[in-house]
């Protein structure tokens, strides 16, 4: 145990070789052609740090957020290895990549195809939600790279339809999410079926808690690459929270936010599949066409929905955490947490859908009085308090006065401000999907008016 701790070192003091171009890594000519054809110009930080070690055959434990180019960081060493003929007999995969979700697996498979298009390699995909028969035919033939989700792959393994005797390189992508989704036992069985001599690369948004235990089980003398701490991630993403008072007020505030032209494309997160369906229908009825994405949908429907988002034909996607993992799009301007995640680390994965590859983005969380514990966990993880903003025309009921009582003219149930003197009450959306207009502000005590500042750091639900 002590030897493992001592030999697991940080790359902070290691200066990579000149890495202004991919040619510096001595990649084979077919791979350099693939890199150029895929539009890669200069290695990202994670690629510059991980590629030399991966090519040397070292085990790696890397903390890297989405959108940093981490897939290429493990795909290129894998492809380079495959250009050397295998010494082992058999037809099973030489490279095995495990991911937590279908969408991420499909994304990883696509990167392997792009980078290896001139290498004449067989790359296969095994995920749930589709027929078993094509996968069984795939596994009966020769395959160089197999990208899979643990649930479906363990089915094939238990039916003795896949042979891992030739596996030389194992990649555990988004290991933290695999743990959160309860895949630890399937992953253990799969890893146990691979040769002990394999090289293992583990990538995770965080290298904390259970992920470290994961790494100790499966990696040998790993080098740790910690690009940034949780406290410094996503500096290109503006993060803020808006207090809400009740479901009606939350929907009204969401519709108000979506009326902003700056929201060119957004992913709105819910915690349940049913909630995603209901919210997508509600937003569409309010003049904001939306589509849902969750695990109960057929894979073909999920793929179609993501393609609509990718090609700019869909502006708003309402998704659950599992379904949204692996969505790799550069056009998402906003992430909106309609409901906070139950696991703080999922917040990092959620907001990582925007501000990708050097772009900027915005992450907004709508928080009610029951979200205080979850919000505190998120703020502890990221190491700072999130900016809190109260939109003046959308003040939640419980922020309007101490103890949750409503001010004169306020709404007693929905938390929406009503106009005085019989004026129009705010209902969340104007006709034809136009931005809602402000109702006349109710009178409040001086203390309540102070709490209604447009941007505060300590009011609302804290």
CORCOR-V890650 format. One record per backbone hydrogen bond with DSSP energy under -0.5 kcal/mol. CO is the residue of the C=O (numbers start at 1). NH is the residue of the N-H. E is the energy in kcal/mol with one decimal. If there is no record, write none. Layout:
# CORCOR-V890650
co=CO nh=NH e=E
co=CO nh=NH e=E
This chain:
# CORCOR-V890650
co=1 nh=5 e=-2.1
co=2 nh=6 e=-2.4
co=3 nh=7 e=-2.2
co=4 nh=8 e=-1.2
co=7 nh=9 e=-0.9
co=9 nh=224 e=-2.3
co=11 nh=14 e=-1.8
co=13 nh=15 e=-0.6
co=14 nh=16 e=-0.7
co=21 nh=24 e=-1.3
co=22 nh=25 e=-1.6
co=22 nh=27 e=-0.6
co=23 nh=26 e=-1.6
co=28 nh=31 e=-0.7
co=28 nh=32 e=-2.1
co=29 nh=33 e=-2.1
co=30 nh=34 e=-1.8
co=31 nh=35 e=-2.7
co=32 nh=36 e=-2.2
co=33 nh=37 e=-2.5
co=34 nh=38 e=-1.9
co=35 nh=40 e=-2.2
co=36 nh=39 e=-1.3
co=44 nh=48 e=-2.8
co=45 nh=49 e=-1.8
co=46 nh=50 e=-2.6
co=47 nh=51 e=-2.2
co=49 nh=53 e=-0.6
co=50 nh=54 e=-3.0
co=51 nh=55 e=-2.6
co=52 nh=56 e=-1.2
co=53 nh=57 e=-0.5
co=53 nh=58 e=-2.2
co=54 nh=57 e=-1.0
co=59 nh=223 e=-2.4
co=60 nh=202 e=-3.0
co=61 nh=225 e=-2.5
co=62 nh=64 e=-0.7
co=62 nh=204 e=-2.2
co=63 nh=227 e=-1.4
co=65 nh=68 e=-0.8
co=67 nh=357 e=-1.2
co=69 nh=73 e=-1.1
co=70 nh=74 e=-1.1
co=71 nh=74 e=-0.8
co=71 nh=75 e=-2.4
co=72 nh=76 e=-2.0
co=74 nh=78 e=-1.4
co=75 nh=79 e=-2.7
co=76 nh=80 e=-2.6
co=77 nh=81 e=-2.0
co=78 nh=82 e=-1.7
co=79 nh=83 e=-0.9
co=80 nh=83 e=-0.7
co=81 nh=84 e=-1.5
co=83 nh=85 e=-0.6
co=91 nh=143 e=-1.4
co=94 nh=168 e=-3.2
co=94 nh=169 e=-1.8
co=95 nh=146 e=-2.6
co=96 nh=171 e=-2.8
co=97 nh=148 e=-2.9
co=98 nh=173 e=-2.6
co=99 nh=150 e=-0.6
co=101 nh=105 e=-2.1
co=102 nh=106 e=-2.7
co=103 nh=107 e=-2.0
co=104 nh=108 e=-2.7
co=105 nh=109 e=-2.5
co=106 nh=110 e=-1.9
co=107 nh=111 e=-1.9
co=108 nh=112 e=-2.2
co=109 nh=113 e=-2.3
co=110 nh=114 e=-2.5
co=111 nh=115 e=-2.7
co=112 nh=116 e=-2.1
co=114 nh=117 e=-0.8
co=116 nh=119 e=-2.0
co=121 nh=123 e=-0.6
co=122 nh=144 e=-2.0
co=122 nh=145 e=-2.2
co=124 nh=147 e=-2.6
co=126 nh=149 e=-1.8
co=129 nh=299 e=-0.9
co=131 nh=135 e=-0.5
co=132 nh=136 e=-2.3
co=133 nh=137 e=-2.2
co=134 nh=138 e=-2.1
co=135 nh=139 e=-2.5
co=136 nh=140 e=-1.3
co=137 nh=141 e=-0.8
co=138 nh=141 e=-0.9
co=144 nh=94 e=-1.6
co=144 nh=95 e=-2.0
co=145 nh=124 e=-3.3
co=145 nh=147 e=-0.5
co=146 nh=97 e=-2.9
co=147 nh=126 e=-2.5
co=148 nh=99 e=-2.2
co=149 nh=153 e=-2.1
co=150 nh=154 e=-2.5
co=151 nh=155 e=-1.0
co=152 nh=156 e=-1.6
co=153 nh=157 e=-2.4
co=154 nh=158 e=-2.6
co=155 nh=159 e=-1.2
co=156 nh=161 e=-2.9
co=157 nh=160 e=-1.7
co=164 nh=167 e=-1.6
co=164 nh=195 e=-0.7
co=168 nh=199 e=-3.0
co=169 nh=96 e=-2.5
co=170 nh=201 e=-2.7
co=171 nh=98 e=-3.0
co=171 nh=173 e=-0.7
co=172 nh=175 e=-0.6
co=172 nh=203 e=-2.7
co=174 nh=177 e=-0.6
co=174 nh=178 e=-1.6
co=175 nh=179 e=-1.9
co=176 nh=180 e=-2.2
co=177 nh=181 e=-2.1
co=178 nh=183 e=-2.6
co=179 nh=182 e=-1.7
co=183 nh=187 e=-2.6
co=184 nh=188 e=-2.3
co=185 nh=189 e=-2.2
co=186 nh=190 e=-2.4
co=187 nh=191 e=-3.0
co=188 nh=192 e=-2.3
co=189 nh=193 e=-0.9
co=190 nh=193 e=-0.7
co=191 nh=194 e=-1.7
co=195 nh=198 e=-1.5
co=199 nh=170 e=-3.0
co=200 nh=60 e=-1.6
co=201 nh=172 e=-2.8
co=202 nh=62 e=-3.2
co=203 nh=175 e=-2.5
co=204 nh=64 e=-1.7
co=208 nh=211 e=-1.9
co=209 nh=212 e=-0.9
co=209 nh=213 e=-1.1
co=210 nh=214 e=-2.3
co=211 nh=215 e=-2.5
co=212 nh=216 e=-2.2
co=213 nh=217 e=-1.4
co=214 nh=218 e=-1.4
co=215 nh=219 e=-2.8
co=219 nh=221 e=-0.5
co=223 nh=61 e=-2.6
co=223 nh=225 e=-0.5
co=224 nh=11 e=-0.8
co=224 nh=226 e=-0.6
co=225 nh=63 e=-2.9
co=225 nh=227 e=-0.7
co=229 nh=232 e=-1.7
co=229 nh=233 e=-0.7
co=232 nh=235 e=-0.5
co=234 nh=237 e=-1.5
co=236 nh=238 e=-0.5
co=236 nh=361 e=-1.7
co=237 nh=239 e=-0.5
co=238 nh=363 e=-3.2
co=239 nh=387 e=-0.8
co=240 nh=365 e=-1.8
co=241 nh=389 e=-2.8
co=242 nh=367 e=-2.1
co=246 nh=250 e=-2.1
co=247 nh=251 e=-2.4
co=248 nh=252 e=-2.3
co=249 nh=253 e=-2.6
co=250 nh=254 e=-2.4
co=251 nh=255 e=-2.5
co=252 nh=256 e=-2.1
co=253 nh=257 e=-2.5
co=254 nh=258 e=-2.4
co=255 nh=259 e=-0.7
co=256 nh=259 e=-0.8
co=257 nh=260 e=-1.5
co=260 nh=263 e=-2.1
co=262 nh=264 e=-1.8
co=265 nh=333 e=-1.8
co=265 nh=334 e=-2.0
co=266 nh=317 e=-2.2
co=267 nh=269 e=-0.5
co=267 nh=336 e=-2.4
co=268 nh=319 e=-2.6
co=269 nh=338 e=-1.0
co=269 nh=339 e=-1.5
co=272 nh=276 e=-1.7
co=273 nh=277 e=-2.1
co=274 nh=278 e=-2.5
co=275 nh=279 e=-2.4
co=276 nh=280 e=-2.3
co=277 nh=281 e=-2.1
co=278 nh=282 e=-2.3
co=279 nh=283 e=-2.8
co=280 nh=284 e=-2.0
co=281 nh=285 e=-2.1
co=282 nh=286 e=-1.4
co=283 nh=288 e=-2.8
co=284 nh=287 e=-1.5
co=289 nh=316 e=-0.6
co=291 nh=318 e=-3.0
co=293 nh=320 e=-1.6
co=294 nh=297 e=-1.5
co=298 nh=302 e=-2.4
co=299 nh=303 e=-2.8
co=300 nh=304 e=-2.2
co=301 nh=305 e=-2.2
co=302 nh=306 e=-2.3
co=303 nh=307 e=-2.3
co=304 nh=308 e=-2.0
co=305 nh=309 e=-1.8
co=306 nh=310 e=-2.8
co=307 nh=311 e=-2.3
co=308 nh=313 e=-2.3
co=308 nh=314 e=-1.0
co=309 nh=312 e=-1.4
co=315 nh=266 e=-2.6
co=316 nh=291 e=-1.5
co=317 nh=268 e=-3.6
co=317 nh=319 e=-0.6
co=318 nh=293 e=-2.1
co=319 nh=270 e=-2.2
co=320 nh=324 e=-1.8
co=321 nh=325 e=-0.9
co=322 nh=325 e=-0.7
co=324 nh=327 e=-1.9
co=325 nh=104 e=-0.5
co=326 nh=328 e=-0.7
co=327 nh=329 e=-0.7
co=331 nh=333 e=-0.7
co=332 nh=355 e=-0.7
co=333 nh=362 e=-1.8
co=334 nh=267 e=-1.8
co=335 nh=337 e=-0.5
co=335 nh=364 e=-3.1
co=336 nh=269 e=-2.8
co=336 nh=338 e=-1.4
co=337 nh=366 e=-2.4
co=342 nh=344 e=-0.5
co=343 nh=346 e=-1.4
co=343 nh=347 e=-0.6
co=344 nh=347 e=-1.6
co=344 nh=348 e=-0.7
co=345 nh=348 e=-0.5
co=345 nh=349 e=-1.5
co=346 nh=350 e=-2.7
co=347 nh=351 e=-2.5
co=348 nh=352 e=-1.2
co=350 nh=353 e=-2.0
co=351 nh=354 e=-1.7
co=356 nh=359 e=-1.8
co=360 nh=355 e=-0.6
co=361 nh=238 e=-2.7
co=362 nh=335 e=-2.6
co=363 nh=240 e=-2.2
co=364 nh=337 e=-3.5
co=365 nh=242 e=-2.8
co=365 nh=367 e=-0.6
co=367 nh=244 e=-2.5
co=368 nh=371 e=-2.0
co=369 nh=372 e=-0.7
co=371 nh=375 e=-2.8
co=372 nh=376 e=-2.3
co=373 nh=377 e=-1.9
co=374 nh=378 e=-2.1
co=375 nh=379 e=-2.5
co=376 nh=380 e=-2.1
co=377 nh=381 e=-1.9
co=378 nh=382 e=-2.4
co=379 nh=383 e=-1.2
co=379 nh=384 e=-1.1
co=387 nh=241 e=-2.7
co=388 nh=456 e=-3.1
co=389 nh=391 e=-0.6
co=391 nh=394 e=-2.6
co=392 nh=395 e=-0.7
co=396 nh=399 e=-1.3
co=396 nh=400 e=-0.9
co=397 nh=400 e=-1.1
co=397 nh=401 e=-0.6
co=401 nh=404 e=-1.5
co=402 nh=405 e=-1.0
co=407 nh=410 e=-2.6
co=409 nh=418 e=-0.8
co=414 nh=249 e=-0.8
co=416 nh=411 e=-0.6
co=417 nh=426 e=-1.0
co=420 nh=423 e=-0.8
co=424 nh=419 e=-0.5
co=430 nh=433 e=-1.3
co=431 nh=434 e=-1.6
co=434 nh=430 e=-1.6
co=445 nh=449 e=-2.5
co=446 nh=450 e=-1.9
co=447 nh=451 e=-1.5
co=448 nh=452 e=-0.7
co=449 nh=452 e=-0.8
co=450 nh=453 e=-1.0
co=453 nh=390 e=-0.6
co=454 nh=390 e=-0.6
co=456 nh=388 e=-1.6
co=459 nh=462 e=-1.5
